[in-house]
Amino acid sequence: MVGLPYDFMANPLGAVRLTFEKAMAAAEASGSDPANFDGKDWGVADLFRQFLFDNGGLSQVPVLNSTNFKRVQPNTLVRFRGMIQDMLGNELYVGVYKEGPNWRTNKFMDVSQFPMGSRPDMRVWERRLLYCVPVPGQNSWVEPSSEAVINCYRNGTSQQREKRQRDDNTATDPMELHVSDDEFQGSSSNKKLREGELPFESSKAQDFVSESACSSVSMVPTFDKDSLPCLVKIYDSPESDLKLNDVFEFVGVFTFDPELVVKDDTDEFSDLCDDVLANLPPSKVPRLHCLIHRKLAVHDFISNSPVMEVKPHLVKQIRESVLGHLTAVLGNDGLAAHFMLLHLLSRVNGRVDTLAVGKLSLNLTCFNKESVSVFGNQLTLAIMNLLPFTHRIPLTVDYLNSASLAPKKDYQLNRLVTGVLQLAEGSHLTIDETQLKAGTLNSVGVENARLLKNLMQLQKVEYDFKYYKMEMAADVQLLILSEGKSNILPADLVLPFQPSSVDSTEPVATEALEAWRWYLVTLRLLPNSIDPELQKVIEDDLVAARQADRTLSSQDFSRLLTMGRLMSLSYGETSLSLEHWQMVKELERLRRERLK
């Protein structure tokens, strides 16, 4: 049996070339114009989809990140998991052109060497540009390991390159030649970049990560300075499929080569293209020509968690163990642990007018500098080990007066400059107010306080486009640690923290952590309902509560219903039971006693 004439991993462009040639031959045989593809897919996506998903090839593809970047060879298959931080519009490129009697394509490449000039035997196509970053606040245990894959991948690619270098009689394959995609970016100075012969200095690849991370144009969030950004080029996909702040896994051709430099020349096609990437040179931000993409949710990042069904008896065991862990972390404060569990299971599952249904922010009070250094740090570490995307903000007057919380459009760079609050769905944000002292907020501080309050109350973040502002929906779990009730951030739940011990927590077994992670990300996605019979009981209870306490509002009732839903979910149940409703009422009673 004859093998494939290409390697999906080391030579994905070989698959592109073969499918293109077959499509050209079929077009010529049918008598149609072989160049009239209009940039549409000719079978490449199906071919790679079969390799990646039907044949299990996805696990073989290395994940591109700041750690392994230097070891991945250009023109090979990689995957990048990240958040769409900015959408840079579209880019024009020469999609097909004729070389002698044969048609060639530049699709899924930067630029191939071919005679420049406007000719009838070439077609200009369009592709979308996305600036992506690793999910902000992604914890180290999330990233899948692909070291072994990269090592053998690298060796195989090196051998193939050496073989090509030894074979002097082999004709140059235009699918294997590439230079900077700035060749078709066009600029105000009408410059064209083409392939040169001089290699980069050896330190260039090693210094890439630190340069891109520290560069002001890298647009990486301040808490992720070591993140590796990536410019993803999208083909054959509707614009509605990819949205700002969505998290995706992109699989495609990696086109960064530290052995190539570029030179200046005139480019008669520069007036066709936008200079949007002037501040994103290939030496700073790698390119990925996307073949396949799929949207990711929080549970897709729990790769090592056990695969198990949501069975009530099994869920109850995991619930008891994770609750015990949270109780130990919180100094044996069982009530705080119960509320923390409900908080960690919460998410926005709907919106009614301005109300974000399902959120449950939590404000733990009675912290000071000493207790937050012990219990606050223990809690932060526990959350980091349980959830994929976590952040912590030490809130001070100076921080509020100087921080860039909201993303802002920079029209000079034509870029969306990220802010701390540009977060992916399912992120957790802990705000430490114990360092907050009396002071004066400037205009920036007042605006930042308003942004945080809107995120907490409405689950929305206002993006600043200078001439107008746009609200973007968010889904972020917010936890506030403070000495007294927060005046800046009115949480859904306020609970005085009352630890009874200061014993350090015991190390947790990996198997337990994986089970807890599965528990938190799986149960929060379960549907939930209230039977009509129980609904009448709840209504009567709420009426009685209002008669006993006239200060209760509709927001309090909505919060109690949210707690009821989360309580039933914590047991793996999809319908609220009377037992779980009674548990919620008891938790609320104990909380109000503490508030007195």
C-alpha positions in Angstrom: 0.0 0.0 0.0 1.4 3.4 -1.0 1.6 6.0 1.7 0.4 9.6 1.5 2.7 11.9 -0.5 2.8 14.3 2.5 3.0 14.3 6.3 0.0 16.1 8.0 2.3 17.1 10.9 5.5 18.1 9.3 4.2 19.1 5.8 0.6 20.3 6.0 1.2 22.5 2.9 1.8 19.3 1.0 -1.9 18.3 1.7 -3.0 21.8 0.6 -1.0 21.4 -2.6 -2.3 17.9 -3.4 -6.0 18.8 -2.8 -5.6 22.0 -4.9 -4.0 20.1 -7.8 -6.9 17.6 -7.7 -9.4 20.4 -7.7 -7.7 22.1 -10.6 -7.6 18.9 -12.6 -11.4 18.4 -11.9 -12.2 21.9 -13.0 -10.2 21.6 -16.2 -11.8 18.3 -17.0 -15.3 19.8 -16.6 -14.4 22.8 -18.8 -14.8 25.4 -16.1 -12.4 28.2 -15.2 -9.9 26.5 -12.8 -9.2 29.9 -11.0 -12.8 30.6 -10.1 -12.7 29.3 -6.5 -13.3 32.8 -5.0 -11.2 31.7 -2.0 -13.5 28.9 -1.1 -12.4 25.6 0.4 -11.6 22.8 -2.1 -11.5 19.9 0.4 -8.6 20.9 2.7 -10.8 21.3 5.8 -12.5 17.9 5.4 -9.1 16.3 4.9 -7.6 17.8 8.1 -10.9 17.3 10.0 -10.7 13.6 9.3 -7.0 13.4 10.4 -7.5 15.4 13.5 -10.8 14.1 14.9 -11.8 10.9 13.0 -8.2 9.4 13.2 -7.2 10.9 16.5 -4.5 13.1 15.2 -5.3 16.1 17.3 -3.4 14.8 20.3 -0.2 14.6 18.2 -0.3 18.3 17.3 1.9 20.4 19.6 0.2 23.3 21.4 2.1 26.5 20.6 3.0 28.5 23.8 5.9 30.6 25.1 7.7 27.6 26.5 8.0 25.5 23.3 7.9 28.3 20.7 11.6 28.1 19.9 11.4 24.4 19.2 8.5 24.4 16.7 9.6 24.4 13.1 7.9 26.8 10.6 5.5 25.4 8.0 4.5 22.6 10.4 1.1 21.9 11.9 0.4 23.4 15.4 -2.5 24.3 17.5 -3.0 27.5 19.5 -5.6 27.8 22.3 -6.5 31.3 23.1 -8.9 34.2 23.4 -9.7 36.6 20.6 -8.3 39.8 22.0 -8.7 41.9 18.9 -10.3 41.6 15.5 -8.0 43.3 12.9 -10.3 43.2 9.9 -9.5 41.6 6.5 -6.3 41.2 4.5 -6.0 40.8 0.7 -3.6 38.3 -0.8 -3.0 36.7 -4.1 -4.9 33.4 -3.7 -4.1 31.7 -7.0 -1.7 32.5 -9.9 -0.3 30.7 -12.9 3.2 29.5 -13.2 3.8 28.3 -16.7 0.9 26.0 -17.6 0.1 25.2 -14.0 -2.0 27.0 -11.4 -0.5 27.5 -7.9 -2.0 28.8 -4.6 -0.8 30.9 -1.7 -3.7 29.9 0.6 -2.6 29.0 4.1 0.8 30.7 3.5 2.2 34.1 4.0 3.6 34.8 0.5 5.1 32.5 -2.0 7.7 33.7 -4.5 6.2 34.4 -7.9 6.4 37.1 -10.5 4.7 40.3 -9.2 2.3 42.3 -11.4 -1.4 42.5 -12.2 -2.2 39.8 -14.6 -5.4 38.0 -15.7 -4.0 34.7 -14.5 -4.1 35.6 -10.8 -6.9 36.1 -8.3 -6.9 38.3 -5.2 -8.7 36.7 -2.2 -9.5 37.8 1.3 -8.8 36.4 4.8 -9.7 37.6 8.3 -7.1 38.6 10.9 -7.5 37.8 14.6 -5.1 38.8 17.3 -5.3 36.1 19.9 -3.7 35.7 23.4 -3.6 32.7 25.8 -6.7 32.9 28.0 -6.0 35.6 30.6 -5.3 34.2 34.0 -4.9 30.6 32.7 -3.3 28.5 35.4 -0.2 26.4 34.7 -1.9 23.0 35.3 -4.3 23.7 32.4 -1.8 23.6 29.5 -1.6 20.1 27.8 1.9 18.7 27.5 3.2 18.1 24.0 7.0 17.9 24.7 7.4 14.4 23.3 5.4 15.3 20.2 7.5 18.4 19.6 10.8 16.6 19.9 10.0 13.8 17.4 8.2 16.4 15.3 11.3 18.6 15.2 13.6 15.7 14.4 11.4 14.5 11.5 11.1 18.0 10.1 14.9 18.6 10.3 15.6 15.3 8.5 13.2 16.3 5.7 14.8 19.7 5.4 18.3 18.2 5.2 17.1 15.8 2.5 15.7 18.7 0.5 19.0 20.6 0.9 21.0 17.6 -0.3 18.9 17.1 -3.4 20.2 19.9 -5.6 18.2 18.6 -8.6 14.8 19.0 -7.0 12.8 21.9 -8.3 11.8 24.6 -5.9 8.3 24.0 -4.5 6.4 27.3 -4.2 4.4 25.8 -1.3 7.6 25.5 0.7 8.7 29.1 0.2 7.4 31.9 2.4 8.3 35.3 3.6 6.7 37.8 5.9 3.0 38.4 5.4 3.8 42.1 5.5 4.6 41.7 1.8 0.9 42.1 1.2 0.1 44.4 4.0 0.8 47.6 2.1 1.7 50.8 3.9 1.8 54.6 3.5 5.3 54.4 2.1 4.4 51.7 -0.4 6.8 49.1 0.8 7.1 45.5 -0.2 8.9 42.9 1.9 10.4 39.9 0.2 12.6 37.0 1.2 16.2 37.7 2.0 19.3 35.5 2.4 20.8 36.7 5.7 19.8 34.7 8.8 18.7 36.2 12.1 21.2 36.3 14.9 20.9 33.2 17.0 19.6 35.1 20.0 16.6 36.4 18.1 14.4 33.3 18.6 15.5 33.0 22.2 14.6 36.6 23.0 11.3 36.4 21.2 9.0 35.8 24.1 10.5 38.5 26.4 10.4 41.0 23.5 6.8 40.3 22.5 5.6 40.2 26.1 7.2 43.5 27.1 6.4 45.3 23.9 3.7 47.9 24.2 2.1 46.6 21.1 1.8 43.0 22.3 -1.5 44.0 24.0 -1.0 41.2 26.5 -2.9 41.7 29.9 -0.6 43.0 32.7 -1.0 39.8 34.7 0.1 37.6 31.7 3.4 39.2 30.7 4.9 35.9 29.7 2.0 35.0 27.4 2.7 34.3 23.7 0.3 36.2 21.4 -0.5 34.8 18.0 -1.9 36.4 14.8 -4.4 33.9 13.4 -5.5 34.1 9.8 -9.0 32.7 9.1 -10.2 31.3 5.9 -13.7 30.2 4.7 -15.5 31.0 7.9 -18.6 33.3 8.5 -17.8 36.3 10.6 -20.6 35.3 13.1 -18.6 32.2 14.0 -15.9 34.1 15.8 -16.5 36.9 18.3 -14.4 39.1 20.5 -13.4 37.4 23.8 -14.4 34.0 22.6 -12.0 31.2 23.4 -10.9 28.9 20.5 -8.5 26.2 19.6 -7.0 27.0 16.2 -5.1 24.3 14.2 -3.1 25.4 11.3 0.2 26.1 9.6 2.8 27.9 11.7 4.7 30.5 9.7 7.6 32.0 11.7 11.2 31.3 10.7 14.0 33.1 12.6 16.3 32.3 9.7 14.5 34.7 7.3 14.7 38.4 7.2 13.0 40.9 4.9 14.1 43.7 2.6 12.4 46.8 1.3 11.1 47.2 -2.3 8.1 48.7 -4.0 4.9 46.9 -4.1 2.3 47.8 -6.7 -0.3 45.9 -4.7 0.2 47.9 -1.5 -2.8 50.1 -2.2 -5.1 47.0 -2.0 -4.3 46.3 1.6 -4.6 47.9 5.0 -1.6 48.8 7.1 -3.2 47.4 10.3 -0.3 45.1 11.1 2.4 47.8 11.1 3.0 47.2 14.8 2.8 43.4 14.6 5.9 42.4 12.7 6.5 38.6 12.2 9.6 38.9 14.4 7.4 39.7 17.4 4.1 37.9 16.8 4.0 34.4 15.1 1.4 33.7 12.4 -1.0 30.7 12.3 -2.9 30.0 9.1 -6.0 28.3 10.4 -7.2 25.1 8.8 -9.6 24.0 11.6 -11.0 25.9 14.5 -13.4 25.0 17.3 -14.9 27.0 20.2 -13.8 26.0 23.7 -15.6 26.2 27.0 -14.2 26.0 30.5 -14.7 22.3 30.7 -12.5 21.8 27.6 -9.5 22.9 29.7 -10.0 20.1 32.3 -8.2 17.6 30.1 -7.0 15.3 32.8 -10.2 15.1 34.8 -11.9 11.6 35.0 -14.7 10.9 32.6 -17.7 10.0 34.7 -21.5 10.3 34.6 -23.3 12.7 36.8 -24.7 10.2 39.3 -26.1 11.6 42.5 -24.3 9.2 44.9 -21.0 9.8 43.2 -21.5 13.6 43.1 -22.5 13.6 46.7 -19.1 12.0 47.6 -17.2 14.5 45.6 -19.2 17.3 47.1 -18.4 16.2 50.6 -14.7 16.0 49.8 -14.4 19.4 48.1 -16.5 21.0 50.8 -14.2 19.5 53.4 -11.2 20.9 51.5 -12.8 24.4 51.4 -13.6 24.2 55.1 -10.0 23.4 55.9 -8.7 26.2 53.7 -11.1 28.7 55.4 -9.9 27.9 58.9 -12.7 25.4 59.8 -15.4 28.0 58.9 -18.0 25.6 57.5 -20.6 28.3 56.7 -18.1 30.2 54.6 -17.2 27.0 52.9 -20.8 26.3 51.9 -21.2 29.8 50.5 -17.9 29.5 48.7 -19.0 26.2 47.0 -22.2 27.9 45.7 -20.2 30.8 44.5 -17.8 28.6 42.6 -20.7 26.8 40.9 -22.4 30.0 39.8 -22.5 31.4 36.2 -24.6 33.7 34.1 -27.2 31.4 32.6 -29.6 34.1 31.2 -30.4 37.8 31.1 -33.7 39.5 31.9 -33.5 43.2 31.0 -30.4 44.4 32.9 -30.4 41.5 35.3 -27.7 38.8 34.9 -29.5 35.6 36.1 -27.4 33.0 37.9 -24.5 35.1 39.1 -23.6 34.9 42.8 -20.8 37.3 43.9 -19.5 36.9 47.4 -18.0 39.4 49.9 -16.1 37.8 52.8 -15.6 40.4 55.5 -13.7 40.6 58.8 -10.3 40.2 57.0 -7.3 42.2 58.0 -3.7 42.3 56.8 -2.7 39.4 59.0 -5.6 37.1 58.3 -5.6 37.8 54.6 -2.0 36.8 54.4 -2.9 33.4 55.8 -6.5 32.5 54.8 -6.6 34.9 51.8 -3.5 33.3 50.3 -4.7 29.8 51.1 -8.1 30.5 49.4 -6.4 32.1 46.4 -4.2 29.1 45.9 -7.2 26.7 46.4 -9.2 28.6 43.7 -6.2 28.5 41.3 -5.9 24.7 41.7 -9.7 24.3 41.1 -10.5 26.6 38.3 -8.7 27.1 34.9 -8.8 30.9 34.7 -8.2 33.0 37.9 -7.0 36.5 38.8 -6.4 38.4 41.9 -6.4 42.3 42.2 -4.9 43.9 45.3 -7.2 47.0 45.4 -5.8 50.3 46.5 -6.4 53.9 45.8 -3.2 54.1 43.7 -4.3 51.0 41.8 -7.7 52.5 41.0 -6.2 55.8 40.0 -3.7 54.2 37.5 -5.0 50.8 36.3 -6.3 50.2 32.8 -9.3 48.1 33.5 -11.4 48.7 30.4 -10.1 47.9 26.8 -9.6 51.0 24.8 -9.3 51.5 21.0 -6.0 53.1 19.9 -6.7 54.6 16.6 -3.1 55.5 15.9 -2.1 51.8 16.2 -5.6 50.8 14.9 -5.6 48.3 17.8 -7.8 47.4 20.7 -5.5 47.8 23.8 -6.6 45.3 26.3 -7.6 46.0 29.9 -7.6 43.9 33.1 -11.4 43.3 32.7 -11.1 41.8 29.2 -11.7 38.3 30.5 -12.9 35.0 29.0 -16.2 33.5 30.0 -15.9 31.5 33.2 -13.0 33.5 34.7 -12.8 34.0 38.5 -11.7 37.3 39.9 -10.7 37.8 43.6 -10.4 41.4 44.8 -8.5 42.0 48.0 -9.7 45.3 49.6 -7.7 44.8 52.8 -5.0 47.2 51.5 -7.5 49.9 50.7 -7.0 53.0 52.7 -8.6 56.4 52.8 -7.6 58.5 49.8 -8.9 60.6 46.9 -9.9 59.1 43.6 -9.0 61.0 40.4 -11.2 60.8 37.3 -9.5 57.5 36.3 -10.1 56.0 39.7 -13.8 57.0 39.7 -14.2 55.5 36.3 -12.4 52.3 37.4 -14.6 52.0 40.4 -17.7 52.3 38.2 -16.4 49.6 35.8 -15.9 47.2 38.7 -19.3 47.9 40.1 -20.9 47.4 36.7 -19.1 44.1 36.3 -20.3 42.9 39.7 -23.9 44.0 39.3 -24.6 43.7 35.6 -21.9 41.4 34.4 -21.0 43.9 31.7 -17.7 45.7 30.8 -17.7 49.0 29.0 -15.2 49.1 26.1 -13.9 52.6 25.3 -13.8 53.4 21.5 -13.0 57.1 22.2 -16.0 58.4 20.2 -18.4 56.0 21.8 -18.6 53.2 24.4 -19.9 49.7 24.0 -21.0 47.4 26.7 -19.8 43.8 26.3 -21.5 40.9 28.2 -19.3 39.1 30.7 -19.5 36.0 32.9 -17.0 36.4 35.7 -17.2 35.1 39.3 -16.3 37.8 41.7 -15.0 37.3 45.3 -14.2 40.3 47.6 -12.1 40.0 50.6 -12.5 43.0 52.9 -12.4 44.2 56.5 -15.9 45.6 56.5 -18.7 45.4 53.9 -17.3 46.7 50.6 -18.6 50.2 49.7 -17.2 50.0 46.2 -18.4 46.6 45.2 -21.9 45.6 46.5 -21.8 41.8 46.3 -24.9 39.5 46.2 -23.8 37.9 49.4 -22.0 39.5 52.4 -20.7 37.1 55.0 -18.5 37.8 58.1 -15.5 35.4 58.0 -15.1 33.5 61.3 -12.1 31.0 61.3 -11.6 28.8 64.3 -8.2 27.4 63.5 -5.0 28.4 61.7 -3.7 25.0 60.8 -2.1 24.8 57.4 -3.9 22.7 54.8 -2.7 19.3 53.8 -1.4 18.6 50.3 -4.1 17.3 48.0 -3.8 14.2 45.9 -3.8 14.7 42.1 -6.8 12.4 41.7 -8.8 14.4 44.2 -8.0 17.7 42.4 -9.0 16.2 39.1 -12.3 15.0 40.5 -13.0 18.4 42.1 -12.2 20.2 38.8 -14.6 17.9 36.9 -17.3 18.5 39.6 -17.1 22.3 39.4 -17.1 22.7 35.6 -19.6 19.9 34.9 -22.3 20.6 37.4 -22.5 24.3 36.7 -23.6 23.5 33.2 -26.5 21.3 34.2 -30.0 22.5 33.5 -32.3 23.3 36.5 -36.0 23.7 37.0 -38.6 24.1 39.8 -41.6 21.9 40.0 -45.0 23.7 40.2 -45.7 22.2 43.6 -42.5 23.5 45.1 -42.8 26.8 43.3 -46.0 27.5 45.4 -44.1 26.6 48.6 -41.3 28.9 47.7 -43.7 31.8 47.0 -45.4 31.3 50.3 -42.0 31.3 52.1 -40.9 34.5 50.3 -44.2 36.2 51.2 -43.7 35.2 54.9 -40.1 36.4 54.8 -41.2 39.8 53.4 -43.8 40.2 56.2 -41.2 39.5 58.8 -38.6 41.8 57.2 -39.8 44.7 55.1 -36.3 45.5 54.0 -36.2 42.4 51.7 -36.3 43.3 48.0 -36.9 41.5 44.8 -33.1 41.2 44.4 -33.0 39.3 47.7 -35.7 36.9 46.4 -33.8 36.4 43.1 -30.6 35.7 45.1 -32.4 33.0 47.2 -33.7 31.3 44.1 -30.2 31.4 42.6 -28.9 29.8 45.8 -31.6 27.1 45.6 -30.6 26.3 42.0 -27.0 26.1 42.9 -27.7 24.0 46.0 -29.5 21.4 43.8 -26.7 21.5 41.2 -24.1 20.9 43.9 -25.8 17.5 44.5 -26.0 16.8 40.8 -29.8 17.3 40.7 -31.5 19.1 37.8 -34.7 20.0 39.8 -34.9 21.9 43.1 -36.2 19.7 45.9 -37.8 20.8 49.1 -34.9 19.4 51.1 -32.4 21.6 49.2 -34.7 24.7 49.5 -34.8 24.1 53.3 -30.9 24.0 53.3 -30.8 27.3 51.5 -33.1 28.9 54.0 -31.0 27.6 56.9 -27.8 29.0 55.3 -29.5 32.3 54.9 -30.6 32.3 58.5 -27.1 31.6 59.7 -25.7 34.3 57.5 -28.1 36.9 58.8 -27.2 36.0 62.4 -23.6 36.7 61.7 -24.4 40.0 60.1 -26.1 41.0 63.4 
